[in-house]
Amino acid sequence: MRRAIFVLSVIAFGCSASAVPAQTLKTVKSRGSLICGVSQGLTGFSNPDDKGNWTGFDVDFCRAIAAAIFNDASKVKFTPLSAKDRFEPLKTGDIDVLSRNTTWTLSRDVSYGNFAATTYYDGQGFLVRKSLKVNSALELNGASICTQTGTTTELNLADYFRANNMKYEVIAFGTADETIKAYEAGRCDAFTTDVSQLYAEKLKLTNAAEHVILPEIISKEPLSPLVRHGDDQWFDVVKWTHYAMLNAEELGVSSKTVDEAMRSNQPEIRRLLGIEGNFGEQLGLTKDWVVRILKQVGNYGEVFDRNLGASSRLGIARGLNRLWTKGGIQYAPPIR
Ligand SMILES: N[C@@H](CCC(=O)N[C@@H](CS)C(=O)NCC(=O)O)C(=O)O
């Protein structure tokens, strides 16, 4: 009998995909911090300063998860990952969530985990020197193009040139820094990546005004945080962190107005802030999970604005990332 139980448990546990526990929320709570995979340095999304303090849109997303869990947005350890090596640490359990300007694609969804929600709708573009006198990507026939390995960027580039019957030479590097430096040194005619990243990398050029982003957007790059397969509770926590921040913006509740909003008699606001219902508890969190996020990190619009938008060095327009009520496609399911 005991042997039978042993054999059964080997079948049940020994044959599972990996040794990583399925209960990530429990693991994170008992560890006392969230481990968040980010880029190796990309202004606006995830970037460390000289003291090792990380800032950015993807960083704030992890801080929001930590705020919801611990009521302390600082309880996050950031693990910088290259484009090529970003997925493995999720599988092995070395990170709890990948929040690294990562495009949601079918094969990544099948192979690496669950994409929680599109936090940023992006698309791929090209940066060229004005002196090249090129006004459209369709004039890049025969050009050499700098890009980064292990990205969707490389694949879209091949598609675009093939579809338009144009020739090109790709020069690929392991990091964003190497890629932009090679472009600046004149090793290639154009630099290609997601447009948000073109804005970020352009800031590193000695004379940014001599370069221009071409008008074509050649792909869809829905950027999303990624969690492991097989842990629905954690998937929900990460997904609803984004949706809570979006719903808060839609309802006009921000870091500045949250205290006042606690006195609101609007049912949607009362549910958002945990005054009515037990939505936080349903996720394995506390009633005030959204209040914690809003007080410590802010709503979606505030996070966008300070890292990527009008109040940032990048100055990227909200564009597709406006709320659905304002002409964009950011739309959150309701909290009820
Ligand atoms: N969204 C694309 C591109 C992501 C990507 O890694 N882009 C580079 C180009 S700027 C980057 O973020 N590099 C930062 C780094 O190397 O840490 C993808 O998911 O494949």
The ligand as an ORCA input file, in Angstrom:
! r2SCAN-3c Opt
* xyz 0 1
  N       9.066     43.478    -28.168
  C      10.094     42.751    -28.877
  C      11.475     43.394    -28.722
  C      11.967     43.329    -27.305
  C      13.440     43.733    -27.073
  O      14.152     42.992    -26.396
  N      13.896     44.874    -27.593
  C      15.250     45.295    -27.360
  C      15.546     46.427    -28.312
  S      15.605     48.054    -27.728
  C      15.452     45.619    -25.886
  O      14.512     45.832    -25.158
  N      16.659     45.631    -25.371
  C      16.918     45.924    -23.986
  C      17.955     45.007    -23.421
  O      18.769     44.473    -24.195
  O      17.955     44.759    -22.226
  C      10.132     41.311    -28.401
  O       9.412     40.960    -27.458
  O      10.868     40.489    -28.976
*
